[in-house]
Amino acid sequence: MIKIVQNLLDALSVGATYALLALGLTLIFSVMNLINFAYGLLLVWGAYAAYALGAAGVPFVLVVPLCVIFVTVLSMVMGRVAFRPFIGAPPITLLITSFGVLLVGQYLAILIFGEKPHVLEVPAFLNSVITAGELRIPALQLITIASGVLIVGAFYALLNRTAFGARLRASAEQPETARLMGIKPDRVLMLAFAISGVIAGVVGLLWFVKVGAVTPRSDLEPTLKAFIALVLGGLGRVSGAILGGLALGAIEVLMNITLPAGAIVYAQAIVFAIVIAILVLRPGGLGGTRTEAA
């Protein structure tokens, strides 16, 4: 029983991280029909900000909000400079733009911080383990699960109980009608990038505190995981992003506990094969494909 609970917590922790990653991507997709492959870059710059602040002696209790604010502003700048001018452009134009932003961001990181990994200094309690009988729970795992629940709850409240949420849903579902009603798509887009930035700031800290170090090209894995979770859950659905992230986390943990030691190196390949098999059976993803924020 203890082992089952331990594995369940592992799956929830990994799945919550992937769900948050996918949530940030699906928000922009809903508004612009864009898979922003530069999204992982926000996580990287958030980690570099945490490293720089820590090296400057800023207490970690201040590092967290400062990093989230920094990544939020960076996300809005990205949206304003790189994507807002292309509202209504063909998808291929937006895709090329996202790759262009990614390359520029990577080269800037290399120019400023260099290629070598930078280790994040974090408080000891984040690496501690809470013991309850025979159950051993890493503190970071509990924080990740709690952060996922809080962010998803806040996001749903924002989406369904605020005027911005109504404008966002209208822009995603009926963009032309939304314009006729006086809803400005560029303003909705900037707010979407702001919210996406907040999510990226939080999940970036969780991701790189767990990894321990950051490099200019550390964006590849989180971006790939977010994209897989997004497709697995169903493009354009908030509920699909969450479901896809949790499902991907559960599959990964299941592979890690069931595969023999000699086959662990093939775990990621097997995970991808399982995801492909699911998509063959359900091409629209677990939640169904639907381009709207719902």
LINUR-V117826 format. One record per helix or strand of 3 or more residues. SS is the DSSP state (A for helix, B for strand). FROM is the first residue (numbers start at 1). TO is the last residue. If there is no record, write none. Layout:
ss=SS from=FROM to=TO
ss=SS from=FROM to=TO
//
This chain:
ss=A from=2 to=32
ss=A from=39 to=55
ss=A from=60 to=86
ss=A from=91 to=113
ss=A from=124 to=127
ss=B from=129 to=132
ss=B from=135 to=138
ss=A from=139 to=161
ss=A from=163 to=173
ss=A from=175 to=180
ss=A from=185 to=211
ss=A from=219 to=233
ss=A from=238 to=258
ss=A from=261 to=281
//
